[in-house]
Amino acid sequence: MSWQVIKDAIKDQKMVCPKCKRPITKHEKYVDMVASVWDGAGDSLQETSGSKVTLICGNQDCDWKERTEFWNQYIE
């Protein structure tokens, strides 16, 4: 779910660079953070505790890039 929210926010230009205040244009290295994994007899469960992504401004004259689990703070 988080991955789609991130992709949509970047596509819709709602994710803003904190340095230049223009829309973030790129992202890479998305991962769900695993809180626990349970593997019982024929039954398994994986619980996540959020996600991390590398956000890249990508605008000319701005070299901002950050690996964060708090990506939602950049969505306006």
ZADO-7648 format. One record per residue: x, y, z of N, C-alpha, C in turn; residue in three letters; residue number from 1. Coordinates in pm, whole numbers, plus 50000, padded with zeros to 5 digits. Layout:
N
PT    n.X    n.Y    n.Z   ca.X   ca.Y   ca.Z    c.X    c.Y    c.Z  titor  lumdren
PT      X      Y      Z      X      Y      Z      X      Y      Z    Ala      NUM
...
END
This chain:
76
PT    n.X    n.Y    n.Z   ca.X   ca.Y   ca.Z    c.X    c.Y    c.Z  titor  lumdren
PT  50082  49880  50000  50000  50000  50000  50086  50126  50000    Met        1
PT  50190  50131  50082  50278  50248  50090  50344  50277  49956    Ser        2
PT  50385  50172  49886  50454  50187  49759  50366  50261  49660    Trp        3
PT  50239  50226  49654  50147  50293  49562  50124  50438  49603    Gln        4
PT  50116  50465  49732  50098  50603  49781  50217  50689  49740    Val        5
PT  50338  50636  49755  50459  50709  49716  50460  50736  49566    Ile        6
PT  50434  50634  49487  50434  50651  49341  50329  50753  49297    Lys        7
PT  50210  50746  49355  50103  50840  49320  50138  50983  49361    Asp        8
PT  50196  51001  49479  50232  51135  49527  50338  51198  49438    Ala        9
PT  50434  51118  49391  50536  51171  49301  50475  51202  49164    Ile       10
PT  50394  51111  49114  50329  51132  48983  50240  51255  48985    Lys       11
PT  50165  51276  49094  50073  51389  49106  50142  51516  49155    Asp       12
PT  50275  51513  49172  50357  51624  49217  50313  51678  49354    Gln       13
PT  50275  51587  49443  50233  51624  49579  50343  51602  49681    Lys       14
PT  50455  51539  49640  50567  51517  49729  50670  51625  49699    Met       15
PT  50702  51707  49801  50782  51828  49780  50919  51816  49845    Val       16
PT  51020  51860  49772  51158  51862  49821  51171  51967  49932    Cys       17
PT  51228  51930  50047  51243  52026  50156  51349  52132  50129    Pro       18
PT  51437  52106  50034  51546  52199  50005  51504  52308  49907    Lys       19
PT  51448  52269  49791  51414  52367  49688  51263  52397  49680    Cys       20
PT  51183  52319  49752  51037  52339  49758  50965  52310  49627    Lys       21
PT  51031  52234  49537  50967  52191  49412  50931  52044  49424    Arg       22
PT  50846  51992  49338  50806  51852  49347  50923  51755  49330    Pro       23
PT  50925  51652  49413  51024  51544  49402  50989  51466  49276    Ile       24
PT  51091  51430  49198  51065  51366  49070  51108  51220  49061    Thr       25
PT  51189  51172  49158  51243  51036  49147  51241  50964  49282    Lys       26
PT  51244  50834  49273  51253  50750  49393  51322  50619  49354    His       27
PT  51378  50553  49456  51442  50423  49432  51452  50347  49563    Glu       28
PT  51486  50222  49554  51514  50136  49669  51402  50134  49774    Lys       29
PT  51282  50102  49732  51169  50086  49825  51179  49951  49894    Tyr       30
PT  51147  49948  50024  51143  49822  50098  51042  49833  50213    Val       31
PT  50964  49726  50231  50878  49718  50349  50963  49673  50466    Asp       32
PT  50947  49738  50580  51022  49698  50700  50942  49591  50772    Met       33
PT  51005  49479  50798  50938  49366  50860  50949  49375  51012    Val       34
PT  50834  49367  51080  50831  49371  51225  50845  49230  51282    Ala       35
PT  50777  49134  51220  50786  48997  51266  50742  48900  51158    Ser       36
PT  50795  48780  51166  50758  48673  51075  50724  48552  51159    Val       37
PT  50607  48495  51135  50566  48376  51208  50541  48267  51105    Trp       38
PT  50599  48154  51127  50582  48042  51035  50540  47920  51115    Asp       39
PT  50413  47893  51112  50360  47777  51184  50345  47660  51089    Gly       40
PT  50283  47556  51135  50264  47435  51055  50170  47465  50938    Ala       41
PT  50230  47495  50823  50151  47523  50703  50086  47660  50703    Gly       42
PT  50116  47742  50799  50056  47875  50809  50169  47975  50836    Asp       43
PT  50167  48086  50767  50271  48186  50791  50210  48325  50789    Ser       44
PT  50279  48416  50854  50231  48552  50865  50351  48645  50870    Leu       45
PT  50343  48756  50799  50449  48856  50803  50384  48990  50837    Gln       46
PT  50432  49053  50943  50381  49183  50983  50483  49288  50946    Glu       47
PT  50437  49398  50886  50529  49506  50851  50511  49622  50949    Thr       48
PT  50616  49701  50962  50612  49815  51054  50645  49944  50980    Ser       49
PT  50610  49952  50854  50637  50071  50775  50717  50037  50651    Gly       50
PT  50774  50140  50591  50851  50120  50469  50958  50228  50459    Ser       51
PT  51061  50197  50381  51169  50292  50355  51181  50310  50205    Lys       52
PT  51217  50432  50166  51238  50463  50025  51345  50570  50015    Val       53
PT  51419  50567  49905  51513  50675  49877  51442  50773  49786    Thr       54
PT  51428  50898  49833  51365  51004  49754  51474  51090  49695    Leu       55
PT  51456  51130  49570  51554  51211  49498  51480  51330  49437    Ile       56
PT  51526  51450  49468  51460  51569  49415  51456  51562  49263    Cys       57
PT  51570  51552  49199  51575  51539  49054  51554  51667  48976    Gly       58
PT  51532  51779  49045  51517  51906  48977  51655  51967  48951    Asn       59
PT  51667  52042  48844  51793  52107  48810  51836  52198  48924    Gln       60
PT  51963  52202  48954  52023  52285  49059  51997  52232  49201    Asp       61
PT  51933  52118  49218  51906  52065  49352  51956  51920  49358    Cys       62
PT  52044  51893  49453  52103  51760  49465  52051  51684  49587    Asp       63
PT  51935  51725  49641  51880  51662  49761  51843  51517  49734    Trp       64
PT  51882  51430  49827  51851  51287  49819  51847  51236  49963    Lys       65
PT  51747  51156  49996  51735  51107  50132  51673  50969  50136    Glu       66
PT  51731  50882  50218  51676  50749  50246  51597  50764  50374    Arg       67
PT  51466  50739  50370  51382  50769  50486  51267  50671  50503    Thr       68
PT  51227  50654  50626  51104  50582  50655  50992  50680  50685    Glu       69
PT  51026  50808  50689  50928  50913  50718  50892  50990  50591    Phe       70
PT  50876  50915  50480  50847  50973  50350  50716  51051  50348    Trp       71
PT  50622  51016  50436  50490  51083  50434  50499  51229  50477    Asn       72
PT  50607  51270  50543  50621  51410  50584  50647  51503  50465    Gln       73
PT  50681  51445  50349  50709  51526  50230  50585  51541  50141    Tyr       74
PT  50476  51477  50176  50353  51487  50097  50271  51604  50146    Ile       75
PT  50232  51689  50052  50148  51805  50087  50007  51785  50036    Glu       76
END
